[in-house]
Amino acid sequence: MRATAVVKAVGTVLVTVLLTQPLWAPEWGSGVLGEVAAPGLLGAVAVFFGLVALYCRSLQRTLHLVPPGARAAAPRSVWWMFAIPHNFTEDFFIVRAVAASLASDGRTAPAAVRRWQALGFAWCGLQIVSLLPGAVGRAGAVGALLLWAVHWAETARLNRRLAADRPAALQPRTP
């Protein structure tokens, strides 16, 4: 547990360094914060955070569909995705915890869990690349958004399958 805390702290510090790049290296450009603050993008940022909330609900549903004894994290833990700048590091741990929960549950094929986790780690990694200035950062952002959409679609597919195959103890009670 201590190593996890160190990784999260160091990752958050490194992300903060990248986010503040316009302050210490303005010659590299305005960075991701400058791009987000560009005229007309405020609405897009609001829509993006709305989509993140819907994605978090989808991940929360995944954890709710896994029996409590098989969960590697509490369903509400996925909302750490809103804890900026910590979320850039935490997202990896969220994906790992959901994947561990799916694997422990046993209703999802191991190859499907590995694919889901790899997609999640890929969008998380590209999200960090998106913090770099210039074309590399923009390419990372596009790649992260595309893989995030694919990951979200895979999550929805998993949720439908898990909901259809719920253990009897988790089935909703009917009068």
N, C-alpha and C positions, 0 to 999 in steps of 0.2 A: 504494500500500500504506500509506503514511504517513497519508493522509486516512482510510482505513478504521480504522486504529488510534485516531485522534483521535475519530472518531464512536463507536467502541466504548467508549472511555474516558469520554467525555462522557455517553453514554447510560447507562453503568453508574453514574456519579455521580448522574445525575438519578433513576434507579430507586432508588438507595440513599436519596436524599432522600425519595422517596415511601414507601418501606418503613419509614423511621424517623419518619414523620409523627406517630405517637402520642407520641414523645418531645419534639418541638418544638411541636406544636399539639394537645395532648390534648383540648382543647375541641371538636375536629372529630370525635372518636370514636376507637375503638381501631384503626381501619384494618384492612387485610387480615391483619396478624399477629395482631391481637386476635380476628378471626373464625376464623382457623385454629386458634388456641389454645383456642377455646371448648370447654367440656366435651362429650365425645362425638365430637369431630371428628378426634381424633388418628388413629383407624382410617381415616377417610375420606382423610386426608392420605397415609397409607401406601398406600392403594389407588391414589390419584392418582399417586404417584410410581412405583408398579408399572406403571400404564398408560403413563406417560411413557417408562419403559424399553421397553415393548413398541412404542410409537410410534417410539422411536429405532431399534429393531431393524428396523422397517419402512423407515425412511429409509435406514438402513445397507444394507439389501437393495437398495433402489433404486440406490444408488451402486455396489454390487457388480454389478448387472445392466447397468450402463453400462460399455463398454470403458474400460480405464484411460486411454487417450489422450484420451478425451472428458470425463473427470471434471474438474470445477472444484474439487473438494475430495476429500480422502481419506475413505473410508467411515467410519472411526472418528471423524471430526470432528463427527459429529452428536451425540456424547455430551457435547458442551459444553452441551447443554440442562440439564445437572445443575449447572452452575457458577453457583450463585445468589450475588449478584444479576446477575452478568454475563450470564446466559442471556437475560434479558429483551431485551437488545439483540442478543445473538449469534443468537437465533432468527431474526431477519430475515436475517442473513447465511447461516445454514444453509439457509433456504428459497431464497434467491437462488442459492446454490452448487448445490443439487440441481436447480433449474430450469435453470440454465446448463448443467449436465451433460446433462439431458434434451434441451435444445435442440441441444447440440453432437452428441449421439448421433444425432439425426435420425430415430429410429424413432417418436417421438411428434409428432403434429401440432402446429404452432406455436400454434394456438388452444387446444389442450388444455394445453400447457405454460403459456401465459399465464393460463388459468383456474386451473390448479393453483397457480401462483405468487400470483395475486391472493387466492385463498382462504387461502393460507399467510400472506400479509402481513396479511390482515384479522384472522385469529385472533391474530397477533403484536401487532397494534395494540390490539385489544380486551383482550389480556392486560395491557398497560400501563395501559389505562383501569381495569382491575379493581383497580389499586392505589390509586385515588382513594377517599376516604372516602364512606360513605353509600350512598344508592340508586344513584348513578351508578356507583360501583365495583362494586356487586352486579350491576347490569345488564350492565356490561362483562364481568364474570366469566361470567355465563350465556351471553352472546353469544360470548365466546371459547371456552368449552367446546363449544358447539354447532358453531361453525365448525371447531374443532379436530377434532371427530368426523367432520364431512363431509370435511375435508382428509385425515384418516387413511383414510377409506373410499376416497377418490380415489387415495391413494397405493397402497393394496392392489390396486385395480383396475389401476393402471398397472403394478405389479409383476407381476401375473398376465400381462398382455399382453406386457411385456418378457421375462419368463421363457419365454413360448411362442415368442418371436421372437428368441431369443439368437443372436448371431453364432456361426458354427461354432467360432471360436477360444475362445469362452467356454463351449461346451457341455461338460457333464460327460463324462469319458471312461468308456466301458463296456468291460469286458474281453472 
